[in-house]
Amino acid sequence: MLALIAVGSVSACRRARLSHGDGASVVVVAPRSDAAPARRLAEREPNDSPEQAQLLVLNAEWPVIDVEGSLSSQSDPTASRDVDVFKLQIPGSAGGHDRSPSRDSAQPEDPRWTARRLILDIAPESGASVTLQILDDDLKVLEAVTAENGEPAGMPNMAAQPGRFYYFRVKAFSKSGKSAEPPVPCRYKLSVQLSDFEVADEREPNDSMEAAETTVMGGMAELAGLYGWQHDQDFYRLPAPEVASALDVVLDGVEGVTPGLQVLAGGGSRLAIAKGRKGEKLSLHNVRIGAGAVDAGADSRFFYVMVRSEAGQNRGQRYVLHLSLGAFMQDAEIEPNDAPANATPVHDGTTLGFLPAGDVDYFLYDSGEPREISVEVSFPGHLRGKVEVSRARKAGIVVSAETKKPHQQVELSRIANLGEPLLLRIAPVKGDGNANEPYTVRISSAPPSGDGQIPQIRLPP
């Protein structure tokens, strides 16, 4: 199990643990009262290329630098070409830090294990918009963020290797197709800070499957990360279990952020997806992870979990990601079941399911003989739902219904299956979703009545 260190210290900040009313942990970053003030520097021109980059120096005595810079006024004909470039050599030598104990020694070495934590913030003045890029010493762009309309932005957890140079490029930003603001000089403050990662902290860049962080889990794991910018996404690569297992994922809420979750197979196919509500936790349940096969290639030996900011950012409060692998929940949907081909088999009785925003669930009922089927679907709060029943071997919907409010129940009765499998499709009304509270499906059946009546629909007023 990965240990999440929630309380620790860095050069210029300290941690405090708080708790929401629902018991979810909150890990925040608060300034230390005894921290040395940031060293202040003025940008020096010319510095519009890596060859002319202004050198920044960080050390144990001055772990934070604030650079005050300015891009040319928009009235200047060269404004579109004005760029400020800075460079920083990370103190120390490569390999000078021990590998994080949260990583698996059986996996290939990941240079992020020996990295320092680089924290960047960019704050434009007077409602201006700027883009900040971080490049490695090969001038490859590692990450980029945009601070729009005078709002600050940043990269709070970049993995920087001791002994290597990194470049920071600042340039003006304007949305295409929109009229330019009145010409004003674009002033900004760039803050650069160096500290150390804690156990289980995410380490950027990790915004793709190729750049995913490899980690381990002995049945359970906890990871922590930051929504550093709008639409920031973090990928984690985990080993597949020895036998097919059910994955449960809980992502604690972070103030001001609308979260998203995905689980992907080793080859990249999506197994489950969820989108939550701003500031609230988000869950995925009973996701089938196939058994890993050592001799069948990397795609079958791993799976991925992706955390994403659908909207908002918060560089001061960490998310905590809880993962667990175990036995399948009985009488419940098994993800993925978002297409008829992988519908969850059901029978007479009660089945639970979850409908995050954008999800759809299919169930297959096969009695093997002619029956009349009755289906009741009860939806939780924040969820209006659609229910459709069709015959699995024929096109066309037999009967369908939709609730008008959350907390309502749909009743569909006297559905003749004609001895064929029935396909049940359940989906949220557009804009609705609830990943944390289940809906229930109750199915009962009886011998055919033979009176030729059509299916009955019952909805609450």
Number of C-alpha atoms within 10 A of each C-alpha: 13 18 12 17 15 19 13 10 14 16 17 21 15 16 19 12 11 12 10 10 7 7 9 16 18 19 22 19 17 13 10 14 10 8 13 13 13 16 15 13 14 11 17 17 13 12 18 18 15 18 10 15 20 20 15 15 14 17 12 10 9 16 20 24 20 19 21 17 18 23 20 20 18 18 12 13 10 10 16 16 13 19 17 25 25 23 22 19 18 23 18 14 11 14 14 12 15 9 17 17 12 21 19 14 12 6 11 8 13 12 13 20 20 21 25 22 24 21 19 23 20 24 23 25 17 13 15 21 23 26 19 24 19 22 18 17 14 9 12 12 15 16 16 16 19 23 23 19 16 18 16 19 24 26 25 23 25 23 22 26 26 18 15 15 18 22 26 22 21 25 22 26 16 17 9 7 6 7 8 10 10 9 11 15 17 22 21 22 20 22 19 25 20 25 19 17 22 18 17 22 21 23 24 26 20 21 19 13 19 9 14 21 23 19 18 19 19 11 13 16 20 20 22 22 22 27 29 25 22 19 18 19 23 25 25 22 21 18 20 26 21 13 13 16 20 20 22 19 23 19 24 22 25 27 16 15 23 23 29 24 24 18 27 20 21 23 14 12 11 13 19 23 24 22 24 25 22 18 15 17 22 24 23 24 23 24 22 23 26 19 16 21 16 11 8 9 11 15 14 19 21 22 25 24 22 20 24 21 25 20 17 19 23 21 19 17 21 25 25 25 21 17 19 19 22 17 13 18 14 10 16 20 23 27 25 21 22 21 13 15 11 15 21 22 16 21 16 16 12 16 19 18 20 29 27 28 22 15 20 18 24 24 26 22 21 19 17 11 13 17 21 20 22 20 22 18 21 20 27 21 15 17 28 24 28 20 21 17 22 20 19 19 10 11 8 10 13 17 17 18 16 18 21 16 17 16 15 19 22 22 19 22 20 21 22 25 23 14 13 18 19 23 23 24 21 24 24 24 17 12 11 20 27 25 25 18 18 19 22 18 24 17 19 16 20 12 11 17 11 8 6 9 10 12 16 12 15 12 13 10 7
